[in-house]
Amino acid sequence: MVTNQTSTYLSRSRLALLGIQAVTLGVLFWANLRISGKVHFFWYNSIGAPQELDPITRFMFFRGWPIAPFEWCVMNTFEWQGGRLAYAALLVDLLIAGAIFFSVRWVGKRILCRIPTISN
């Protein structure tokens, strides 16, 4: 009987942890795929991303949290210079999002997945 209570507790806590991770992943996707209002108004409609970038980096050029790739590039006579820095910005975004996701998982496991001690 003790085993059933413990396994039920663990399955509920893991389900709650899975829900928290799904919400965290959704928030990270939303933050990284949206274009802020002033960026959309000033840059996105007037000057596009550099053409030498691959399609994924060109799509993500004005998107990203906390760092959008265009923030690392220099604007010179209405052309973006330093398009290779966009790759570094995407890598930093990926590392930050991964750190946030795995830290939420680690904290969630520490809080939710404690096995209750049963004293005899």
Backbone as CSV, one residue per row, in Angstrom:
resi,resn,N_x,N_y,N_z,CA_x,CA_y,CA_z,C_x,C_y,C_z
1,MET,0.823,-1.192,0.000,0.000,0.000,0.000,0.864,1.252,0.000
2,VAL,1.959,1.241,0.703,2.870,2.380,0.721,3.459,2.601,-0.666
3,THR,3.733,1.513,-1.369,4.299,1.612,-2.701,3.336,2.299,-3.661
4,ASN,2.058,2.009,-3.556,1.076,2.648,-4.425,1.001,4.150,-4.162
5,GLN,1.028,4.542,-2.891,0.980,5.969,-2.578,2.216,6.680,-3.123
6,THR,3.366,6.081,-2.968,4.597,6.690,-3.438,4.617,6.779,-4.955
7,SER,4.204,5.716,-5.638,4.217,5.742,-7.101,3.179,6.722,-7.634
8,THR,2.015,6.835,-6.967,1.017,7.810,-7.390,1.544,9.220,-7.195
9,TYR,2.218,9.445,-6.068,2.799,10.753,-5.811,3.839,11.098,-6.867
10,LEU,4.685,10.135,-7.197,5.722,10.387,-8.197,5.127,10.640,-9.573
11,SER,4.111,9.885,-9.940,3.545,10.086,-11.267,2.843,11.445,-11.360
12,ARG,2.181,11.876,-10.303,1.541,13.198,-10.316,2.575,14.307,-10.350
13,SER,3.657,14.145,-9.608,4.679,15.187,-9.594,5.403,15.255,-10.935
14,ARG,5.636,14.118,-11.550,6.276,14.135,-12.870,5.353,14.717,-13.927
15,LEU,4.074,14.478,-13.795,3.116,15.072,-14.725,3.075,16.591,-14.547
16,ALA,3.116,17.042,-13.297,3.166,18.485,-13.039,4.458,19.087,-13.588
17,LEU,5.566,18.387,-13.425,6.845,18.864,-13.959,6.811,18.922,-15.476
18,LEU,6.198,17.955,-16.105,6.052,17.963,-17.557,5.216,19.153,-18.017
19,GLY,4.156,19.471,-17.273,3.337,20.641,-17.600,4.107,21.937,-17.460
20,ILE,4.899,22.048,-16.388,5.712,23.252,-16.187,6.744,23.393,-17.299
21,GLN,7.356,22.288,-17.702,8.323,22.327,-18.784,7.672,22.709,-20.108
22,ALA,6.472,22.219,-20.364,5.766,22.566,-21.599,5.429,24.052,-21.637
23,VAL,4.987,24.600,-20.518,4.687,26.037,-20.457,5.967,26.853,-20.649
24,THR,7.061,26.432,-20.016,8.337,27.128,-20.167,8.798,27.102,-21.611
25,LEU,8.691,25.953,-22.254,9.088,25.841,-23.653,8.208,26.711,-24.543
26,GLY,6.910,26.754,-24.254,6.012,27.615,-25.029,6.353,29.085,-24.887
27,VAL,6.668,29.520,-23.675,7.049,30.920,-23.447,8.359,31.243,-24.165
28,LEU,9.315,30.324,-24.121,10.588,30.555,-24.819,10.389,30.619,-26.331
29,PHE,9.561,29.734,-26.889,9.263,29.807,-28.323,8.588,31.127,-28.672
30,TRP,7.608,31.523,-27.868,6.913,32.783,-28.138,7.875,33.955,-28.088
31,ALA,8.737,34.000,-27.086,9.671,35.114,-26.948,10.668,35.154,-28.098
32,ASN,11.067,34.013,-28.603,12.063,33.984,-29.664,11.475,34.161,-31.050
33,LEU,10.198,33.912,-31.246,9.622,34.002,-32.585,8.848,35.291,-32.844
34,ARG,8.695,36.138,-31.862,7.950,37.376,-32.087,8.899,38.500,-32.487
35,ILE,8.360,39.472,-33.191,9.102,40.675,-33.556,8.520,41.815,-32.744
36,SER,9.364,42.552,-32.034,8.840,43.646,-31.214,8.296,44.754,-32.113
37,GLY,7.444,45.600,-31.556,6.756,46.629,-32.335,7.672,47.636,-32.984
38,LYS,8.634,48.162,-32.230,9.494,49.181,-32.819,10.439,48.595,-33.861
39,VAL,10.876,47.359,-33.676,11.710,46.713,-34.694,10.902,46.502,-35.958
40,HIS,9.672,46.064,-35.819,8.810,45.844,-36.980,8.568,47.157,-37.716
41,PHE,8.364,48.229,-36.976,8.069,49.520,-37.587,9.295,50.107,-38.279
42,PHE,10.453,50.070,-37.637,11.627,50.758,-38.171,12.447,49.924,-39.154
43,TRP,12.634,48.628,-38.869,13.583,47.853,-39.657,12.949,46.796,-40.533
44,TYR,12.002,46.058,-40.008,11.483,44.879,-40.705,10.809,45.246,-42.010
45,ASN,10.021,46.302,-42.037,9.307,46.687,-43.251,10.177,47.437,-44.241
46,SER,11.172,48.169,-43.754,11.955,49.003,-44.663,13.167,48.279,-45.238
47,ILE,13.943,47.648,-44.399,15.177,46.995,-44.841,15.131,45.554,-44.381
48,GLY,15.255,44.643,-45.292,15.193,43.233,-44.931,16.514,42.712,-44.405
49,ALA,16.538,41.439,-44.152,17.745,40.774,-43.664,18.748,40.624,-44.810
50,PRO,20.025,40.480,-44.499,21.030,40.275,-45.547,20.741,39.018,-46.363
51,GLN,20.978,39.091,-47.644,20.677,37.965,-48.524,21.707,36.849,-48.431
52,GLU,22.905,37.127,-47.904,23.930,36.083,-47.845,23.695,35.082,-46.722
53,LEU,22.723,35.333,-45.862,22.432,34.410,-44.762,21.585,33.247,-45.251
54,ASP,21.673,32.137,-44.541,20.834,30.991,-44.878,19.376,31.294,-44.503
55,PRO,18.404,30.527,-45.007,16.990,30.851,-44.774,16.579,30.908,-43.302
56,ILE,17.115,30.028,-42.469,16.724,30.030,-41.057,17.237,31.286,-40.368
57,THR,18.491,31.641,-40.614,19.045,32.850,-39.998,18.375,34.095,-40.557
58,ARG,18.030,34.097,-41.830,17.323,35.234,-42.413,15.943,35.388,-41.769
59,PHE,15.262,34.263,-41.490,13.963,34.320,-40.816,14.102,34.851,-39.395
60,MET,15.151,34.426,-38.699,15.343,34.810,-37.300,16.098,36.126,-37.132
61,PHE,16.407,36.829,-38.223,17.270,38.003,-38.154,16.688,39.102,-37.262
62,PHE,15.391,39.336,-37.311,14.750,40.370,-36.489,14.047,39.786,-35.273
63,ARG,14.118,38.485,-35.106,13.478,37.828,-33.975,14.537,37.408,-32.973
64,GLY,14.119,37.016,-31.808,15.058,36.490,-30.829,14.954,37.197,-29.502
65,TRP,15.165,36.418,-28.455,15.173,36.958,-27.116,16.298,36.289,-26.365
66,PRO,17.069,36.920,-25.633,17.150,38.347,-25.346,17.912,39.137,-26.406
67,ILE,18.549,38.450,-27.344,19.351,39.138,-28.352,18.853,38.743,-29.736
68,ALA,18.443,39.725,-30.510,18.103,39.480,-31.903,19.379,39.609,-32.730
69,PRO,19.552,38.795,-33.770,20.790,38.849,-34.546,21.089,40.216,-35.163
70,PHE,20.064,40.995,-35.495,20.341,42.291,-36.103,21.012,43.248,-35.122
71,GLU,20.879,42.994,-33.830,21.507,43.864,-32.832,23.024,43.731,-32.825
72,TRP,23.546,42.647,-33.364,24.991,42.445,-33.407,25.584,42.911,-34.733
73,CYS,24.746,43.258,-35.690,25.227,43.694,-37.001,25.198,45.216,-37.083
74,VAL,26.055,45.766,-37.916,26.169,47.209,-38.059,25.443,47.642,-39.323
75,MET,24.684,48.731,-39.216,23.971,49.276,-40.367,24.866,50.320,-41.025
76,ASN,25.131,50.149,-42.326,25.987,51.076,-43.052,25.361,51.329,-44.420
77,THR,24.951,52.542,-44.660,24.313,52.964,-45.916,23.193,52.018,-46.335
78,PHE,22.292,51.771,-45.433,21.103,50.939,-45.647,21.423,49.511,-46.061
79,GLU,22.569,48.994,-45.634,22.913,47.593,-45.815,23.503,47.087,-44.509
80,TRP,23.198,45.856,-44.179,23.718,45.261,-42.956,25.133,44.781,-43.187
81,GLN,26.036,45.139,-42.301,27.416,44.665,-42.352,27.630,43.708,-41.189
82,GLY,28.450,42.719,-41.403,28.739,41.765,-40.326,27.666,40.724,-40.160
83,GLY,27.168,40.178,-41.263,26.117,39.174,-41.208,26.518,37.904,-40.495
84,ARG,27.824,37.645,-40.411,28.281,36.431,-39.732,28.050,36.502,-38.232
85,LEU,27.956,37.701,-37.688,27.673,37.827,-36.255,26.260,37.364,-35.912
86,ALA,25.391,37.301,-36.923,24.033,36.820,-36.688,24.045,35.371,-36.208
87,TYR,24.976,34.579,-36.725,25.073,33.187,-36.283,25.448,33.116,-34.805
88,ALA,26.358,33.984,-34.380,26.764,34.007,-32.970,25.592,34.408,-32.081
89,ALA,24.786,35.369,-32.533,23.620,35.785,-31.747,22.618,34.651,-31.616
90,LEU,22.403,33.894,-32.685,21.489,32.753,-32.600,22.026,31.686,-31.648
91,LEU,23.325,31.482,-31.655,23.915,30.511,-30.739,23.764,30.955,-29.285
92,VAL,23.978,32.246,-29.026,23.802,32.770,-27.662,22.348,32.628,-27.230
93,ASP,21.395,32.941,-28.123,19.970,32.760,-27.809,19.660,31.310,-27.473
94,LEU,20.213,30.391,-28.246,19.971,28.973,-28.011,20.547,28.539,-26.670
95,LEU,21.735,29.000,-26.349,22.355,28.643,-25.068,21.580,29.209,-23.879
96,ILE,21.102,30.454,-23.993,20.325,31.058,-22.908,19.000,30.334,-22.728
97,ALA,18.319,30.029,-23.838,17.047,29.310,-23.741,17.254,27.920,-23.151
98,GLY,18.320,27.241,-23.556,18.611,25.921,-22.992,18.914,25.990,-21.508
99,ALA,19.663,27.010,-21.097,19.975,27.171,-19.671,18.709,27.435,-18.863
100,ILE,17.820,28.264,-19.381,16.559,28.544,-18.682,15.718,27.278,-18.575
101,PHE,15.605,26.548,-19.692,14.777,25.344,-19.706,15.300,24.294,-18.725
102,PHE,16.610,24.041,-18.745,17.157,23.006,-17.873,17.222,23.447,-16.413
103,SER,17.339,24.744,-16.162,17.282,25.188,-14.768,15.859,25.070,-14.219
104,VAL,14.842,25.335,-15.046,13.457,25.118,-14.612,13.229,23.640,-14.342
105,ARG,13.791,22.796,-15.183,13.650,21.354,-14.964,14.347,20.929,-13.672
106,TRP,15.537,21.433,-13.425,16.287,21.061,-12.234,15.568,21.514,-10.964
107,VAL,15.101,22.773,-10.965,14.378,23.294,-9.801,13.070,22.533,-9.615
108,GLY,12.380,22.254,-10.709,11.132,21.501,-10.611,11.330,20.113,-10.049
109,LYS,12.400,19.450,-10.461,12.675,18.125,-9.899,12.990,18.208,-8.415
110,ARG,13.720,19.217,-8.012,14.060,19.369,-6.600,12.818,19.649,-5.747
111,ILE,11.882,20.400,-6.293,10.700,20.786,-5.512,9.591,19.741,-5.617
112,LEU,9.271,19.303,-6.837,8.105,18.459,-7.045,8.351,16.969,-6.850
113,CYS,9.539,16.508,-7.127,9.768,15.057,-7.145,10.407,14.536,-5.872
114,ARG,10.150,15.155,-4.778,10.641,14.630,-3.500,9.812,13.407,-3.107
115,ILE,10.483,12.382,-2.715,9.779,11.190,-2.238,9.493,11.393,-0.751
116,PRO,8.231,11.322,-0.373,7.914,11.548,1.034,8.493,10.430,1.912
117,THR,9.035,10.800,3.043,9.570,9.797,3.964,8.427,9.248,4.815
118,ILE,8.463,7.955,4.975,7.410,7.276,5.749,8.076,6.709,7.002
119,SER,7.663,7.203,8.148,8.245,6.705,9.399,7.403,5.553,9.938
120,ASN,8.081,4.567,10.477,7.386,3.395,11.031,7.142,3.576,12.501
